[in-house]
Every structure is written in structure tokens, then in C-alpha cells.
């Protein structure tokens, strides 16, 4: 199992923090509807998911592949967190 170096982890944390603040400052609705939602679903289904699956398989990162699919499953089953009884 390979791990990221401390510098890579710090850079990832910094980028995640920047993205978080950008979302907060944008003042726009983050939910996608209509045609944009369909494009997002198709992109993830036919480009992002297969690409990450192949990447993790070829690099032998089976633990990352398992976590990736666990994340996809969670997001598909918890699509409306505002009405999720376990979170209220």
C-alpha cells in the first residue's frame, strides 16, 4: 500500500480548504437541476467512475477502490441529507 507524502497531504488539505471557502463565498446554489444534472450524472457514470476504477485497479490500490465505491454508494443512498432522520 502506498501513501502520500506529507507535502502532498498538506497540499491536498490546502486545496480542499480553498474549495470550501470558494463555495461559501460564491453565494450561488450548489444543487444542480435539469440538463446540468443529467450532464453531471452522465459524466460521472461514463467518465469519472470508470477512469478512477481503472486507475486504482492498475496501480493495485484496492483499498482506495473500495473507499471510492463506498463513497459513491453513500452519496447515492443519502441524496437528501436535510431529511435524513439519522442526521437530525
MDAnalysis code that builds the backbone (N, CA, C; Angstrom):
import MDAnalysis as mda
import numpy as np

u = mda.Universe.empty(264, n_residues=88, atom_resindex=np.repeat(np.arange(88), 3), trajectory=True)
u.add_TopologyAttr("name", ["N", "CA", "C"] * 88)
u.add_TopologyAttr("resid", np.arange(1, 89))
u.add_TopologyAttr("resname", ["UNK", "UNK", "UNK", "UNK", "UNK", "UNK", "UNK", "UNK", "UNK", "UNK", "UNK", "UNK", "UNK", "UNK", "UNK", "UNK", "UNK", "UNK", "UNK", "UNK", "UNK", "UNK", "UNK", "UNK", "UNK", "UNK", "UNK", "UNK", "UNK", "UNK", "UNK", "UNK", "UNK", "UNK", "UNK", "UNK", "UNK", "UNK", "UNK", "UNK", "UNK", "UNK", "UNK", "UNK", "UNK", "UNK", "UNK", "UNK", "UNK", "UNK", "UNK", "UNK", "UNK", "UNK", "UNK", "UNK", "UNK", "UNK", "UNK", "UNK", "UNK", "UNK", "UNK", "UNK", "UNK", "UNK", "UNK", "UNK", "UNK", "UNK", "UNK", "UNK", "UNK", "UNK", "UNK", "UNK", "UNK", "UNK", "UNK", "UNK", "UNK", "UNK", "UNK", "UNK", "UNK", "UNK", "UNK", "UNK"])
u.atoms.positions = np.array([
    [0.841, -1.174, 0.000],
    [0.000, 0.000, 0.000],
    [0.885, 1.235, 0.000],
    [0.626, 2.148, -0.931],
    [1.409, 3.369, -0.996],
    [0.661, 4.493, -0.301],
    [1.417, 5.406, 0.295],
    [0.801, 6.540, 0.963],
    [1.359, 7.826, 0.385],
    [0.599, 8.891, 0.530],
    [1.057, 10.197, 0.062],
    [2.079, 10.755, 1.029],
    [3.003, 11.531, 0.501],
    [3.974, 12.179, 1.365],
    [3.282, 13.286, 2.139],
    [3.935, 13.760, 3.170],
    [3.369, 14.826, 3.992],
    [3.102, 16.076, 3.183],
    [3.989, 16.390, 2.226],
    [3.811, 17.579, 1.393],
    [2.567, 17.445, 0.514],
    [2.351, 16.244, -0.046],
    [1.170, 16.021, -0.886],
    [-0.104, 16.130, -0.053],
    [-0.088, 15.593, 1.157],
    [-1.260, 15.666, 2.022],
    [-1.547, 17.108, 2.418],
    [-0.508, 17.880, 2.719],
    [-0.702, 19.286, 3.074],
    [-1.272, 20.069, 1.901],
    [-0.777, 19.805, 0.702],
    [-1.271, 20.487, -0.491],
    [-2.731, 20.137, -0.741],
    [-3.086, 18.858, -0.573],
    [-4.468, 18.429, -0.749],
    [-5.366, 19.098, 0.283],
    [-4.928, 19.158, 1.522],
    [-5.720, 19.805, 2.571],
    [-5.905, 21.287, 2.262],
    [-4.872, 21.941, 1.766],
    [-4.953, 23.359, 1.440],
    [-5.926, 23.585, 0.286],
    [-5.876, 22.728, -0.740],
    [-6.790, 22.863, -1.869],
    [-8.226, 22.597, -1.447],
    [-8.441, 21.614, -0.577],
    [-9.781, 21.341, -0.078],
    [-10.322, 22.535, 0.699],
    [-9.478, 23.153, 1.503],
    [-9.886, 24.328, 2.271],
    [-10.231, 25.489, 1.344],
    [-9.430, 25.692, 0.299],
    [-9.713, 26.750, -0.663],
    [-11.033, 26.500, -1.388],
    [-11.272, 25.262, -1.775],
    [-12.520, 24.925, -2.456],
    [-13.707, 25.167, -1.541],
    [-13.567, 24.818, -0.267],
    [-14.640, 25.007, 0.709],
    [-14.981, 26.488, 0.836],
    [-13.971, 27.327, 0.972],
    [-14.222, 28.760, 1.111],
    [-14.761, 29.370, -0.179],
    [-14.354, 28.839, -1.316],
    [-14.874, 29.332, -2.583],
    [-16.367, 29.041, -2.678],
    [-16.779, 27.870, -2.229],
    [-18.199, 27.521, -2.229],
    [-18.965, 28.445, -1.291],
    [-18.405, 28.711, -0.112],
    [-19.075, 29.589, 0.837],
    [-19.221, 31.006, 0.292],
    [-18.199, 31.487, -0.412],
    [-18.201, 32.860, -0.907],
    [-18.958, 33.039, -2.212],
    [-19.283, 31.943, -2.879],
    [-19.888, 32.075, -4.203],
    [-21.301, 32.639, -4.130],
    [-22.034, 32.345, -3.051],
    [-23.392, 32.831, -2.915],
    [-24.361, 32.197, -3.885],
    [-23.922, 31.177, -4.587],
    [-24.784, 30.508, -5.551],
    [-25.289, 29.199, -4.969],
    [-26.398, 28.759, -5.502],
    [-26.944, 27.476, -5.099],
    [-26.045, 26.365, -5.653],
    [-25.713, 25.403, -4.804],
    [-24.808, 24.339, -5.232],
    [-25.547, 23.187, -5.877],
    [-26.847, 23.095, -5.683],
    [-27.599, 21.990, -6.266],
    [-27.769, 22.208, -7.759],
    [-27.773, 21.111, -8.497],
    [-27.886, 21.180, -9.948],
    [-29.213, 20.553, -10.340],
    [-29.858, 21.158, -11.310],
    [-31.157, 20.660, -11.752],
    [-31.180, 20.556, -13.270],
    [-32.157, 19.815, -13.775],
    [-32.421, 19.759, -15.213],
    [-31.282, 19.200, -16.032],
    [-30.977, 19.913, -17.120],
    [-29.971, 19.463, -18.076],
    [-28.591, 19.335, -17.434],
    [-28.228, 20.288, -16.565],
    [-26.915, 20.239, -15.908],
    [-26.791, 18.993, -15.036],
    [-27.861, 18.615, -14.357],
    [-27.850, 17.392, -13.541],
    [-27.638, 16.168, -14.419],
    [-28.316, 16.121, -15.554],
    [-28.169, 14.984, -16.458],
    [-26.728, 14.888, -16.973],
    [-26.136, 16.017, -17.325],
    [-24.750, 16.031, -17.798],
    [-23.807, 15.543, -16.704],
    [-24.025, 16.003, -15.463],
    [-23.184, 15.562, -14.338],
    [-23.284, 14.059, -14.124],
    [-24.495, 13.536, -14.142],
    [-24.697, 12.098, -13.934],
    [-24.016, 11.301, -15.039],
    [-24.203, 11.722, -16.279],
    [-23.568, 11.016, -17.400],
    [-22.052, 11.094, -17.328],
    [-21.518, 12.259, -16.955],
    [-20.072, 12.408, -16.823],
    [-19.517, 11.443, -15.781],
    [-20.139, 11.420, -14.609],
    [-19.645, 10.533, -13.562],
    [-19.815, 9.068, -13.933],
    [-20.956, 8.729, -14.539],
    [-21.227, 7.330, -14.862],
    [-20.306, 6.786, -15.955],
    [-20.007, 7.608, -16.955],
    [-19.272, 7.091, -18.114],
    [-17.826, 7.562, -18.218],
    [-17.426, 8.543, -17.412],
    [-16.043, 9.021, -17.484],
    [-15.333, 8.899, -16.138],
    [-15.846, 9.559, -15.123],
    [-15.127, 9.632, -13.845],
    [-15.042, 8.280, -13.131],
    [-16.157, 7.600, -12.989],
    [-16.143, 6.327, -12.258],
    [-15.284, 5.280, -12.972],
    [-15.463, 5.049, -14.287],
    [-14.585, 4.069, -14.950],
    [-13.108, 4.454, -14.914],
    [-12.802, 5.751, -15.054],
    [-11.410, 6.191, -15.033],
    [-10.770, 5.910, -13.684],
    [-11.455, 6.272, -12.599],
    [-10.901, 6.029, -11.272],
    [-10.817, 4.535, -10.970],
    [-11.803, 3.783, -11.420],
    [-11.777, 2.337, -11.216],
    [-10.555, 1.725, -11.888],
    [-10.328, 2.059, -13.150],
    [-9.163, 1.521, -13.865],
    [-7.853, 1.985, -13.240],
    [-7.791, 3.242, -12.838],
    [-6.574, 3.764, -12.228],
    [-6.238, 3.003, -10.960],
    [-7.215, 2.832, -10.088],
    [-6.970, 2.127, -8.826],
    [-6.635, 0.657, -9.063],
    [-7.300, 0.025, -10.029],
    [-7.004, -1.382, -10.323],
    [-5.588, -1.538, -10.871],
    [-5.210, -0.693, -11.820],
    [-3.887, -0.816, -12.429],
    [-2.761, -0.510, -11.456],
    [-3.015, 0.386, -10.507],
    [-1.998, 0.719, -9.514],
    [-2.051, -0.199, -8.295],
    [-3.017, -1.112, -8.264],
    [-3.124, -2.051, -7.154],
    [-3.628, -1.424, -5.862],
    [-4.311, -0.313, -5.970],
    [-4.834, 0.373, -4.776],
    [-6.267, -0.081, -4.504],
    [-6.377, -1.334, -4.075],
    [-7.690, -1.922, -3.875],
    [-8.420, -1.311, -2.686],
    [-7.676, -0.854, -1.675],
    [-8.309, -0.190, -0.540],
    [-8.918, 1.142, -0.966],
    [-8.259, 1.852, -1.868],
    [-8.797, 3.109, -2.384],
    [-10.020, 2.867, -3.262],
    [-9.986, 1.789, -4.031],
    [-11.128, 1.436, -4.877],
    [-12.344, 1.129, -4.014],
    [-12.112, 0.385, -2.940],
    [-13.204, 0.057, -2.025],
    [-13.774, 1.335, -1.394],
    [-12.915, 2.241, -0.969],
    [-13.365, 3.505, -0.370],
    [-14.098, 4.356, -1.408],
    [-13.621, 4.359, -2.639],
    [-14.252, 5.115, -3.716],
    [-15.682, 4.639, -3.932],
    [-15.877, 3.333, -4.031],
    [-17.220, 2.800, -4.234],
    [-18.092, 2.949, -2.987],
    [-17.480, 2.901, -1.830],
    [-18.235, 3.152, -0.596],
    [-18.770, 4.588, -0.598],
    [-17.938, 5.531, -1.050],
    [-18.359, 6.927, -1.152],
    [-19.473, 7.114, -2.168],
    [-19.357, 6.464, -3.305],
    [-20.409, 6.548, -4.328],
    [-21.715, 6.001, -3.768],
    [-21.643, 4.848, -3.106],
    [-22.836, 4.233, -2.532],
    [-23.471, 5.139, -1.495],
    [-22.655, 5.727, -0.622],
    [-23.198, 6.616, 0.404],
    [-23.917, 7.797, -0.241],
    [-23.299, 8.406, -1.247],
    [-23.908, 9.566, -1.883],
    [-25.190, 9.220, -2.633],
    [-25.278, 8.033, -3.182],
    [-26.498, 7.630, -3.872],
    [-27.628, 7.301, -2.897],
    [-27.290, 6.855, -1.707],
    [-28.323, 6.487, -0.736],
    [-28.654, 7.617, 0.235],
    [-27.862, 8.659, 0.276],
    [-28.098, 9.795, 1.162],
    [-28.183, 11.083, 0.356],
    [-28.983, 11.061, -0.686],
    [-29.040, 12.192, -1.593],
    [-29.694, 13.426, -0.982],
    [-30.488, 13.270, 0.066],
    [-31.136, 14.426, 0.697],
    [-30.835, 14.397, 2.188],
    [-29.716, 14.943, 2.592],
    [-29.296, 14.855, 3.991],
    [-30.155, 15.706, 4.902],
    [-30.895, 16.663, 4.354],
    [-31.721, 17.526, 5.186],
    [-32.957, 16.810, 5.706],
    [-33.322, 15.687, 5.089],
    [-34.457, 14.912, 5.559],
    [-34.035, 13.525, 6.019],
    [-32.765, 13.350, 6.328],
    [-32.250, 12.079, 6.812],
    [-32.431, 12.017, 8.317],
    [-33.270, 11.106, 8.797],
    [-33.595, 11.035, 10.226],
    [-32.364, 10.788, 11.081],
    [-31.380, 10.060, 10.577],
    [-30.197, 9.772, 11.390],
    [-29.332, 11.003, 11.610],
    [-29.520, 12.058, 10.811],
    [-28.726, 13.266, 10.939],
    [-29.461, 14.391, 11.659],
    [-30.734, 14.207, 11.969],
    [-31.494, 15.265, 12.642],
    [-31.643, 14.987, 14.116],
])
